[in-house]
């Protein structure tokens, strides 16, 4: 019987995991797994399912039975792909399951900042509206999106879907070329030029050695005063210390669904103070019930295809 082990099934919340209970397979789910528990829990596994648990080279070397790693995410930066390939372990991911959910969340972050939703909520909680001499308040400055420049970094399915939503608000959409590229593809803008034009910069690229801290101190300074950064991709795309400097100065704003460490420690620098130009959510852009159900179905499809000797969403 094929042994399937899901190491961090708790990341799926209340998702129905019944689709993963496949014929001739035994499914074992752990809510979470610490690094020191990974090798032991996967020792007898034929198939591992992980969301954010890291499978490094040393761990993979200790797993003689493992044949397939199913990543319950699109990004696979938590897997040592070279080590997996060297051992003949197949790796697959899930794709397109959150193509509506993540763009919606990106725009929610953007609208939360431009329409000052949380700031006005706090103002009202303090009783300022009740004390107002007028029917409305002008405590926080609102920003209209129409006519603003929306720069997309990473123009896959999520970047394209988010760009369509931005265009629906009347924004002028530009697509950035990959950083470091000297030659620009048609309908792309050189990365540094995209930064200079961006009223809103939305990140949708994967995390890799090439994109680690893509937005460093130098590049953040290229953004215009008042620009908004939206990150629903990976936290390490941004140098958070450099970003905090710009936020504290009030020059930029940011809506972040991801941080460099997740969950973040209580003393994470972006959690230490309440900034009116910073909106944080706990990596939930992908996590609507409908999207999670689609993910579970894709995981089941990936495993069924692999067991049948077929390739589906393999990397």
Residue pairs with C-beta under 8 A, 6 or more apart in sequence:
1 24
1 25
1 26
2 22
2 24
2 25
2 26
2 46
2 47
2 307
3 25
3 26
3 28
3 44
3 45
3 46
3 47
3 65
4 20
4 22
4 25
4 26
4 27
4 28
4 45
4 46
4 47
4 48
4 49
4 303
5 27
5 28
5 29
5 30
5 41
5 42
5 45
5 47
5 48
5 49
6 17
6 20
6 27
6 28
6 29
6 30
6 48
6 49
6 50
6 72
7 30
7 32
7 33
7 38
7 41
7 42
7 48
7 49
7 50
7 53
8 30
8 31
8 32
8 33
8 50
8 51
8 52
8 53
8 72
9 17
9 29
9 30
9 31
9 49
10 30
10 31
10 32
11 32
11 51
11 52
11 72
12 51
12 72
12 292
12 295
12 296
13 287
13 292
14 289
15 289
15 292
15 293
15 295
15 296
16 293
16 296
17 27
17 29
17 296
19 296
19 297
19 299
19 300
20 27
20 49
20 296
20 299
20 300
20 303
21 27
22 300
22 303
22 304
22 307
25 47
25 303
25 307
28 41
30 41
33 41
33 53
35 54
38 53
38 54
38 55
38 59
39 59
39 62
39 63
42 48
42 59
42 63
42 66
43 62
43 63
43 65
44 65
45 63
45 65
45 66
46 65
46 66
46 67
46 68
47 66
47 67
47 68
47 69
47 70
47 303
47 306
48 55
48 66
48 68
48 69
48 70
49 69
49 70
49 71
49 72
49 299
50 69
50 70
50 71
50 72
50 78
50 79
51 71
51 72
51 73
52 73
52 78
52 262
53 78
54 78
54 79
55 69
55 78
55 79
55 80
55 84
56 80
56 83
57 80
57 82
57 83
60 66
60 80
60 83
60 84
60 87
60 89
61 83
61 87
66 87
66 89
67 88
67 89
67 90
67 306
68 89
68 90
68 91
68 92
68 303
68 306
69 79
69 84
69 89
69 90
69 91
69 92
70 92
70 93
70 299
70 302
70 303
71 78
71 79
71 91
71 92
71 93
71 94
72 94
72 295
72 299
73 93
73 94
73 286
74 93
74 94
74 95
74 98
74 206
75 93
75 206
75 207
75 233
75 234
76 91
76 93
76 315
77 206
77 207
77 208
77 234
79 91
81 91
81 315
84 90
84 91
90 306
90 314
91 314
91 315
92 302
92 306
92 312
92 313
92 314
92 315
93 313
93 315
94 295
94 298
94 299
94 302
94 313
95 157
95 298
95 313
96 157
96 294
97 286
97 291
97 294
97 295
97 298
98 158
98 285
98 286
98 288
98 291
98 294
98 295
99 157
99 158
99 161
100 161
100 291
101 285
101 286
101 287
101 288
101 290
101 291
102 158
102 161
102 162
102 232
102 285
102 286
103 158
103 161
103 162
103 164
103 165
104 165
104 285
105 232
105 257
105 281
105 284
105 285
106 162
106 165
106 202
106 230
106 232
106 255
106 257
106 285
107 162
107 165
107 166
107 169
109 230
109 232
109 255
109 256
109 257
109 279
109 281
110 145
110 200
110 202
110 228
110 230
110 255
111 117
112 118
112 255
112 279
113 143
113 228
113 253
113 255
113 277
113 279
114 142
114 143
114 144
114 145
114 228
115 142
115 143
116 140
116 141
116 142
116 276
118 279
119 139
119 140
119 276
120 137
120 139
120 140
123 129
123 137
123 139
123 140
128 137
128 139
129 137
140 276
145 166
145 169
145 170
145 171
145 200
146 169
146 170
146 171
147 170
147 171
147 172
148 171
148 172
148 199
148 200
149 171
149 172
149 174
149 197
149 198
149 199
149 200
150 163
150 166
150 167
150 171
150 172
150 173
150 174
150 198
150 199
150 200
150 202
151 173
151 174
151 175
151 176
151 189
151 194
151 195
151 197
151 198
151 200
151 201
151 202
152 159
152 160
152 162
152 163
152 173
152 174
152 175
152 176
152 202
152 204
153 159
153 176
153 191
153 194
153 201
153 202
153 203
153 204
153 205
153 214
154 203
154 204
154 205
154 206
154 233
155 163
155 175
155 176
155 204
156 204
158 204
158 232
159 175
159 202
159 204
159 205
162 202
162 204
163 173
163 175
163 202
166 173
166 200
166 202
167 173
171 199
171 200
174 189
174 194
174 197
174 198
175 187
175 188
175 189
175 194
176 188
176 189
176 190
176 191
176 194
176 195
177 184
177 185
177 188
177 189
177 190
177 191
177 194
178 191
178 210
179 191
179 210
179 211
179 214
180 191
180 210
181 190
181 191
184 190
189 197
192 219
192 222
194 201
195 201
195 219
195 222
195 223
196 222
196 223
196 224
197 224
198 223
198 224
198 227
199 224
199 226
199 227
199 228
200 227
200 228
200 229
200 230
201 215
201 223
201 227
201 228
201 229
201 230
202 230
202 231
202 232
203 214
203 215
203 229
203 230
203 231
203 232
203 233
203 237
203 238
204 232
204 233
205 211
205 214
205 233
205 237
206 233
206 234
207 233
207 234
207 236
207 237
211 237
212 236
212 237
213 236
213 237
213 238
213 239
214 237
214 238
215 229
215 237
215 238
215 239
215 242
215 243
216 239
216 242
217 239
217 242
217 245
220 239
220 242
220 243
220 246
220 252
221 246
223 229
223 252
225 251
225 252
226 251
226 252
226 253
227 252
227 253
228 252
228 253
228 254
228 255
229 238
229 243
229 252
229 253
229 254
229 255
229 256
230 254
230 255
230 256
231 237
231 238
231 254
231 255
231 256
231 257
231 258
232 257
232 258
232 285
233 258
234 258
235 256
235 258
235 259
235 260
235 261
235 262
236 260
238 256
238 260
240 259
240 260
240 269
240 270
241 269
243 252
243 254
243 270
244 269
244 270
246 252
247 253
247 254
247 275
247 277
247 278
248 275
250 277
252 277
253 277
253 278
253 279
254 277
254 278
254 279
255 278
255 279
255 280
256 270
256 278
256 279
256 280
256 281
257 280
257 281
257 282
257 283
257 284
257 285
258 283
259 268
259 270
259 280
259 283
261 268
262 283
263 282
264 270
264 271
270 278
270 280
271 280
286 292
286 295
298 313
301 312
301 313
302 312
302 313
305 311
305 312
306 312
